[in-house]
Amino acid sequence: MFGFSDYFEKEKLNTGYESREEEIKDSLNLLDMLLEHYLDKRTASSEGLVFSRGMKMTEAEIESYYFKAPKERESIGFDDDFAKEVNEAIAFIKNREEKTDKRVLLPLKKIGEAFELSDAERLALVIALSVQLDMKYTRLYGFISNEPSQQYPTLGVFVALYETFIKKGTNDAINTLADENKAFRMLCLDRQATSDTKKPFLHLPLVLHPTLLSYITGDFTEDKNIDNTGLPESYKKAAKMLSGIKEEGTRIYIECDDPEDVVPLLYKADEKELNLIDFDELALKDEGIDILKLQGHLIRAVLNDGRILIRIADIEKLLANKNELKRFPVVYIFGKEKMPSELLHTDFCTMPKKLVLPDAEERLYIWKSLIKEENLKLSSDISVDALADTYGFSYSRIKKIVKQAALFVKTEKLDCIERKELLKVIFRFNEANFKGLATEVHTSYVWDDIEMAASQRKRLLVACDRYRYRDRIDEKYGVAKRNAYGNGVSVLMYGAPGTGKTMAAQVVANELGLPLYRVDVSQIFSKYIGETEKNLGQIFEEAKKANVILFFDEADALFTKRTEVGDSNDRYANAETAYLLQKIEEHNGMTILATNLYHNFDSAFVRRITYVVHIDSPDEDTRMRLWKNTLPETCKFARDVDFEFLAEGFEISGSNIKSILQTAAYMAGARDFGGGKEKEAKITMEDIVVSLRYELEKLGRIIDSTDFKNYGVYL
């Protein structure tokens, strides 16, 4: 029989291991010593019988069990001399582990320390590991347990080998291995088998957890795909605070405006593998939670001295697995802006300070850092400062936008990205779901397209600048500190129908590079008490998340004077109006309202609007420009078109002029394309006069041919 000297090189007693493979080899050598000793005792019989199909017992086995007096009976393989050799081997391995350079990862040592395993538990761990590395162990364990079809070693195999060098304390070791509160049960006991109460205890299989196996064999990969380039200073401070939490059993809920920011934040805090658990991914059809995967996360966390980050969607699911979570060292929970009320009476506490969105200076740092990281070139019409000022985005959203823009430039083989293309990317990540309460307005107009008084144009530009730079000004001068509400901007546009209020709203949206959403007033108000407030709350909450402009057209339907209170309906209508005013004031974004009936507005409401812009009907000079410039240059006019007559003779709005010219253009196009003979379409005076008549009749005006002078012949 071979002993310690045959299995181990004594001269290396004070020499550390050079690799994980060396440590594993010595551990298997110890296992082979135990197996050899046990099998030598087991097969010592006159017949020399090792195995028979009927699993017959040898005379030596029977004698070892019953031929001696009960008080003299011992384990089949124990003797003092062998026990000394085994203990010498255990000390040899531990000594070499202690002498090993800290830069060399020794998985068995790390596991033993991290989970505080006893010598008995560590032996059981090596037994479970052995069948994953060499098939010979499967046959040997089958023989020991009298189960030739057994795939894994069992607790009975462990007991048989453990008793070869431990005379007493076997029962304590078995109880330790099977204790539900001990880590070993999670590491090496098959979960399904342990739940089977009919299975004999010593027949429970020792199955190495797959995560543990990958760690031991070196296939344990850390998540290096988490990029936190450009993480702002406030996030770094939060990360430092979180990383300073060492006390085991700590449960912290991280309140944040954007849950996606938590992942790079915690990765920065630990600088190690991020153990992110998504409870939705762990869900099983009938069994609730995949405990095996949950345990895998725990193993990763413990072995990396790290923390567990849990993304929650279903609070009940989280609470149902609280006992499993108690195994984790430090747990961070996130997923909603505020800590769910279900967690208030649990052992979860909130982070001392909410993780708010980055301020303007931090956003500028993020944009610049990520643009540099992606090597993204911007066209001359894009200002990074304006991007940071305008968009109150989270760190994660900016990162997604920059990466998508860089991918677009790469796939399209461009030198840089143009503003309109960048806005498309931004809008894609800015999509809002108002559930039918508001719809997006396509914004195609710019300042050159709109005709309005210079003073009112300047007022709109001031409103745009205030919105764009509000965060930076507030940070520098503290202007908003005494403001009881938000620092958003509200604009009321009023004027006669067709003067260009909707066009002006589109111009503002284009200037700021923000999506414009028209609120459907008919969908907001409900006859059911409380529903209107609920709808308004949804609108402003979605606008906040998506960073869009809200456009309330025909706002007089919302804010007309309600000083006369005749019944409960009037009182409730007043309450709805007050609630809407409150939401507009609290909103940190931009709100635009348009009305034809300014005089109907309550003065108390007007005082709470940031800017009021009057868009008047166009004068003669303005109408001249509109007649000439409304259609694109590709539309050609015939020489007989009399713009002076049209501008001077008909006081109509810009939208009326646009409608007339479009109708005339289609008439000309139909004429020139008719009969299959394509010609160059030219809009004639006759086309315009006929279209003008249609528009005036639509407006309910009486048509007198004398108003058209010489052009009345076209009527």
Secondary structure, 3 states (H helix, E strand, C coil): CCCHHHHCCHHHCCCCCCCHHHHHHHHHHHHHHHHHHHHHHHCCCCCCCCCCCCCCCCHHHHHHHHHCCHHHCCCCCCCHHHHHHHHHHHHHHHHHHHHCCCCCCCHHHHHHHHCCCCHHHHHHHHHHHHHHHCCHHHHHHHHHCCCCCCCCCEHHHHHHHHCCCCCCCHHHHHHHHHCCCCHHHHHHECHHHHCCCCCCHHHCEECCCHHHHHHHHCCCCCCCCCCCCCCCHHHHHHHHHHHCCCCCCEEEECCECCHHHHHHHHHHHHCCCCEEEECCCCEECCCEECHHHHHHHHHHHHHCCCCEEEECCCHHHHHHCHHHHCCCCEEEEECCCCCCHHHCCCCCEECCCCECCCCHHHHHHHHHHHHHHCCCCECCCCCHHHHHHHCCCCHHHHHHHHHHHHHHHHHCCCCCECHHHHHHHHHHCCCCCCCCCEEEECCCCCHHHCCCCHHHHHHHHHHHHHHHHHHHHHHHHCHHHHCCCCCCEEEEEECCCCCCHHHHHHHHHHHHCCCEEEECHHHHCCCCCCHHHHHHHHHHHHHHHHCCEEEECCCHHHHECCCCCCCHHHHHHHHHHHHHHHHHHHCCCEEEEEECCHHHECHHHHHCCCEEEECCCCCHHHHHHHHHHCCCCCCEECCCCCHHHHHHHCCCCHHHHHHHHHHHHHHHHHHHHHHHCCCCCEECHHHHHHHHHHHHHHCCCCCCHHHHHHHHHHC
